[in-house]
Amino acid sequence: MTSASSGSLSVAPATLPDWDLVRAWAAEEGWNPGLADARAFFAQDPGGFFLGRVDGEPVSAISVVNYDETYAFLGFYLVRPEFRGLGHGLATWRAALAHAGERSVGLDGVPAQQDNYRRSGFAPAYRTARYVGAVADPGTPVTGVVAASRVDPAALAAYDGACHHAGRPRFLSAWLATPGHHALVRVVDGRLTGYGVVRPAEDEARVGPLFADTPADAAALLDALAAAARDFGSERIAVDMPEANPAAARIALERGLEPTFETARMYTGPVRPVAPERVFGVTTLELG
């Protein structure tokens, strides 16, 4: 597709190697992307990633990842600073959004862009805040938390599906197996009561998702994930917590994490309900 504003922007599907460049752009924006996230992103929908080029030079990016026949998620909406204000962002947006078809689309929008998203048909649902800091070492191992590899993958996928607007087995399988990603589960009386993942990022280690039955389960997982982050050299973590679950913020504040920036979860239409009381941390702001 071509931008009417310049006549020289072309938008085409991106490859996995292309996304190394986009991850670097996201780092420059302060998004703190995970170092090895892209493989899992592409496992879910390899056709859902787009790059805009002007005379062959990459200048814009966006992802619109389809999860099932009803739900998609938009992220990585970026234009290089020196190419902003020329219509390239809107042209990239329109070219990529067509990939979602008739699906309801979600996104996490920063405050400066939320009015633009409203004009494009997105309605706000709730706010999400990123909490950042160092979690103190409790000095003793957290009980009831084990490696995710020790539970039935089907049970873990079912638990994840209850906390997300669509099943995502391809993504989840890749997310759990990505080198550097540490996946832990909480088991109480032989029953799965939560899980979480922590992975290295540009700055603080990123936690996501953090799904749990109760605040106690979430707190145990967060402590264990922070310990795992220390094991790979990161004293600080960052976790994106939805305002729709106020217990999440309490757990973060009790551990000395501080809110930094916020986004708004927005949708173009109805989405499958989840159990909001189980969602203590979203998987990523980039992919929902």
N, C-alpha and C positions, 0 to 999 in steps of 0.2 A: 504494500500500500504506500501511497505517496502523500506527504503533507501538503495541503493546499497553501499553507503559509510560506513555504520555502521552495516547494517543487523538487526537493532533493532528499527528503527523509524517506528511507525505506524501512519497514518493520517486517521482520521475519523471525521464525522460530529460532531459539537459541539452543546451543549445545551445552553439554555439561562442562567442557573446557571454557566456554564463553563465560560461565557463571563465576569462575575465579575472578574475572575482572569486575563483575557486578558486586561480588562480596567485598572487594577492595573499595568500591564506591560507597557501599553501605557502611564500611568501617570509617570512611572519611566523614560520613554524616553523624557519627557517634552512635550507630545502632548496635554496635558490639555483636556482630554476627558470629555464630559458631564456626570454628575453623574447618570442620569437615561435614557441614550440614547438607551440602548440595546433593550428594549421592542419594540421600533419603528423599529429598524434595523431588528429584527427577524420577525416583522409583514409583512415586504415586501417579504422576502424569507427565511423561517426558515431553508431551506436546504443549504443555502449559506455560512455557517460558519464552519470552520475546525480547529481542534486542532491536533498537532503532539505530540506523546508521546514516550519516550524512557524508556523501562521497566516500563511502567505505569505512568511515571512522565511527566507532560506537559512541553514541551520545545519550541514549536513553534505554531504560529497561523496565520490565514489569513481568509479574507472574500472575496467571489466572489458572489455578489448579483445580481440576474437576475431581471431586471425591466419589460421587455416585451420580445417579440420574437427576437428583434434585438439588445438590449443593456444590458450590465452588467457593474458593477463597482467593482474594486478590492481595498481592503483596509486592514488595521490591519495586515500588513505583518510584523511579529515579530518573532525573535528567541532570547531566553534568552542568555545573554552575554556569559555565561560559556559554551554554546553549539554551539557557532558560529564557522565557519570554518570547520565544519565536514560534510557538504553536507545536513544538515537537512533543511535549508531554501529552497534550490532548490527542494528537494523532496516534501516539503510541497506545494510549489508553483505549481509544476506540477500536483500534486494530486487534488488541488482545482481548477485550471484553467480549467480543463476538465468540471467542472460544467457549465461553460458558453457556451459550445457547439460551434456553429458557430457565436455567437453574437460578435459584436464589443465590446471591453472592454475598459473602461477608468480607470485611476488612477491619483492620485496626488503624484508625486515622489519628494523626497528630492534630492538636488544636488548630494550627494554622490552615489546615486543609479541610476541616470538617464542613465548612460552608460549601466548598466546592463539591464535596462528596454528596451533600444533601441535594445540590442542584442536579446531580447525576442519578438521583433516585435512591440514595442510601439514607436510611433512618437510624438514629442512634438507639442502642439498646442498653448499654451500661458503660462505665468507665473502667479502665485498667491502669494500675500504677506499677511502675518498676521499683522494686525495693532492692537496695544494694548495700553490701557491707560484709564484715567478717563475723562469722558465727563462732563463738567461743567453743573450744574443745571441752566437752563435758568431763573428760578424763577417763571415762569408762565406755566400752562399746555400747551402742544402742541395741536394745534387745528387740527381737521379733522382726528384724530387717535382714533380708538375705538377697543374694544376687537374683536378678530376674530369670536367669537361666534355670533356676531351680523349681520354677512353677510351669504348669501346662501352658504352652503358648496360646492355645485356644481360649483358656480362661482369661489370660491377660488381654487378648484381643477383645473379648466380650466386655471386660471391665472398661477398657479404653472406649469402646463403642458407646457405652452408657454415659460417657462424659464428653462426647464430641458429636457434632451434628450429623455425622455420617460415619459408617464403618470405613476403616482405612488400613486394611491388613498389609497391603504392599508397603505403604509408608512405615507402618509400625515395625514390620520385620526388618527393614533397612535401618530405621532409627536405632533400634536396640542393638544391631550388629555393627554399626559404624565404628571404626577404630577410634578410640579416645572417649567414646560415649560410655558412661557408667550407669547402668540401669539397675535399680533396686526395687524390691517389693516388700510390703508389710504383710505378715501372715500372723493371724491370731486364731488360736484353737484350730489350726489346719485350714483356715479360710483366708482367701486373699482379701485384704482390706485397704489396699492402696498401692500405688507405684509411682516412681519418679525417675527422672534421668538428669544427669549433670554432664556437661561436656566443656572442653576448653573453648575459649572465645578470644577475641582480640584483646579484651581487657578482663573484667571479672568473668569467672566461670559462669555459664548460663545454666539455670535449672529450668527444665520443662520437658514434659509436663510434670505437674505435681497434683495427682488425683488421689483422694482418700475418702474413706467412709466418715471419719470423725476428725475433729481438730487434733486429738491425741495421736491418731495415725499419721496425720500430715506433719505434726511437729517431730515425731520420731523419724519420719522419712527425711525431712529437711535437715535435721541434725546429721543423719547418716550421709546424705548427699554432700553436705559441707565437709564432712570428714574425707569423703572420696575426693573432693576437689583439692583438699590440702595434700592428699597423697600424690596428685599429679602436679603439684606446685602452685596452686592458686589459693591464697588465703581469703579471697573475697569472692562472693557469689552475687548473681543478679537473678531475680525471679519476678515475672510479670503476673501480678495478682489481680483478679477481677473484683471490682467493688461489689458485685452481686453476691459475693461471699464475704461478709465482714469478718468472719473468723480468720480469714487468711491474713489480713493486715495485722490483727492482734498477734498472731504467731510471729510474723516478721518483726514487729516492733519489740516484742519480748526478747528477741534475739539480737537486738541492736541494729537491725537493718533499717535503712532510711529511704523514704520515698524520693525518687528523683524526678522523672517525667511521667506524664500520663498520656494515654490514648483513649479513643472511644471505639468500642466495638459497634459496627454499623452493618445493616443488612438491607438488601433490595427487596426482600420478600420474606414469607414465612420460612422457618427452619424447624427441623425436627427438635423437639424439646430434649434437654439434657438434665442431669441432676446437678443444679448449680451449687448445692451444698457440698458436693464432692470435688469441685474444681477450685483448688487452692493456687494453682499456677498454670497458665496456658502453655501450650507446647512451644510455640514461637509467635511473635508478632508478625512474622513474614508469611507463615503458612497456617495460622489458626490453631 
